[in-house]
């Protein structure tokens, strides 16, 4: 994972960190939701069992507001695929006040199923799924929203600039303090023919740097829109997304419900489940240093162990 920070405690220059998946247990919370809390942006060890480099980052004092989760805090999520559902569920599960997510009307039942607490069946009372067609409700929530999470699973597409500008219109979001967006990137190594071939043959969601320019422009769009409404921004750069649900016997109910494995299964046992059973932790390093899988890509595209270029949804 790659983290580009612009936070209350940093200068305006960008600070880059990289984070790899490791086979440790994630203690509580995804990095994406953690970063919605600026006061904890550099306290990863508080929530995650991780291997962290000893390099320190010099902090600079700037004037800005921060989000302290309370019963009145509101966090919105927008995007496409499984990750946005996971983000909104985690925000609600961590009691960040109210969490809401925009849903395609046709997918409402599926998203309710995925966001339910496995083993209990009920939905989180502070999570609201909002039909995309209900613009009046969307704008009501935008007016009360303190932080916005933006993400998409698809490596071929980014959130359209018109949607970003609508969601972060200064007139619509007077309380917005923080924007966290997922992007894609690796350091350029470990790419090439074998990675592209694995994407075509084994896993259409393998990140092969083919759409890097589009994601670069998307990051710029998010940054500019966030700054216009006076919000701090964070870019979370990921590689190939894997896993994302509660694991064997719903061990981690705060993640997507186990129905995710049925929805994504292409064999008797889904490799997504095996990945979630094997890989729960993260490793943080400074700089854009993570590479792709290289010639091993044909074996790692649906691999369920630690591999170069992979990013677990739960870790993100």
Helices and strands as residue ranges (DSSP letters): E 2-6, E 15-22, H 31-34, G 38-40, G 44-46, E 50-52, E 74-80, H 82-93, E 98-103, G 105-107, H 108-115, E 127-131, H 135-142, E 147-152, H 161-167, E 178-184, H 193-201, H 212-228, E 232-238, E 240-242, G 248-250, H 259-264, H 271-278, E 281-286, G 294-296, H 297-300, E 310-312
